[in-house]
Amino acid sequence: MLSNIFAGKGFIYIEQGKGLIIGLIVPSLWCDKTYALHELAWYVRPEYRQGSAGYRLFEAYIKHGKELKESGRIKYFTMTKLDVSPKLDYSKYGFRKKDENWIQ
């Protein structure tokens, strides 16, 4: 996976000593000619979660996703919201809820 990221099929933004966000560009399950950017990991160290480090990482991901869309490299980009994720309203940033996954 890291070799794909280093080969240009994704990116890693690091907030030095505070956290990171990783995005991966992959073909859609439904059409292998349609590419999408998926957030693979977004982690902020607990002591920095009340500050702006997480927001700066999120903002960098959105900016990069928009650039990839505008260039035609991807059709869309996604952001995962886990049950332990911060209570962010992703719709404020242009995202819309597409589906839910349930695990047993």
C-alpha positions in Angstrom: 0.0 0.0 0.0 2.8 2.4 0.9 4.5 1.7 -2.4 1.3 2.7 -4.2 1.1 5.9 -2.2 4.8 6.7 -3.0 4.1 5.9 -6.7 1.5 8.7 -6.8 -1.7 6.8 -6.1 -2.2 8.6 -2.8 -0.7 10.9 -0.3 0.2 11.4 3.3 -0.1 14.7 5.1 1.7 14.9 8.4 1.3 17.5 11.1 4.7 16.9 12.7 4.4 15.1 16.1 0.6 15.7 16.1 -1.1 13.5 13.5 -1.5 12.5 9.9 -4.1 11.8 7.2 -3.6 9.3 4.4 -5.5 9.2 1.1 -5.5 6.5 -1.5 -6.6 6.7 -5.1 -8.4 3.5 -6.2 -10.7 2.4 -9.0 -14.4 2.3 -8.2 -15.8 -1.2 -7.4 -18.5 -0.5 -10.0 -16.3 0.8 -12.9 -12.6 0.2 -13.1 -12.1 3.3 -15.2 -13.6 5.6 -12.6 -11.1 6.6 -9.8 -11.9 7.9 -6.4 -9.8 9.2 -3.5 -10.6 7.5 -0.1 -9.4 8.6 3.2 -7.5 5.6 4.5 -6.5 6.9 8.0 -6.9 10.1 9.9 -5.2 10.1 13.3 -4.4 12.9 15.7 -2.6 12.2 19.0 -5.0 12.5 21.9 -3.2 15.5 23.5 -3.8 17.5 20.2 -7.5 16.6 19.6 -8.9 19.8 21.1 -6.7 22.0 18.9 -6.6 22.8 15.2 -4.2 20.0 14.1 -7.0 17.7 13.0 -8.8 20.4 11.2 -5.7 21.4 9.3 -5.2 17.8 8.2 -8.9 17.6 7.1 -8.6 20.8 5.2 -5.5 19.6 3.4 -7.3 16.4 2.4 -10.3 18.3 1.1 -8.1 20.8 -0.9 -6.2 17.9 -2.4 -9.4 16.0 -3.3 -10.8 19.1 -5.0 -7.6 19.6 -7.0 -7.7 15.9 -8.1 -11.4 16.3 -9.2 -10.7 19.5 -11.1 -7.8 17.9 -12.9 -10.0 15.0 -13.9 -7.8 12.4 -12.1 -10.7 11.3 -9.8 -14.5 11.5 -10.1 -15.1 11.9 -6.3 -13.5 11.7 -2.9 -14.8 10.3 0.4 -14.4 10.7 4.1 -15.1 8.0 6.6 -17.0 8.6 9.8 -16.5 6.0 12.4 -18.6 5.6 15.6 -15.6 7.0 17.5 -15.0 9.9 15.1 -15.3 13.4 16.2 -18.8 14.8 16.0 -18.1 16.8 12.8 -20.9 17.8 10.4 -19.2 16.7 7.2 -22.0 18.3 5.1 -20.6 21.7 6.1 -17.6 20.8 4.0 -19.5 19.7 0.9 -19.8 16.0 1.7 -23.1 14.1 1.6 -24.0 10.8 3.3 -23.9 8.0 0.8 -24.3 4.8 2.9 -23.8 3.2 6.3 -22.0 0.0 7.2 -23.1 -2.1 10.1 -20.8 -4.7 11.8 -21.7 -7.6 14.0 
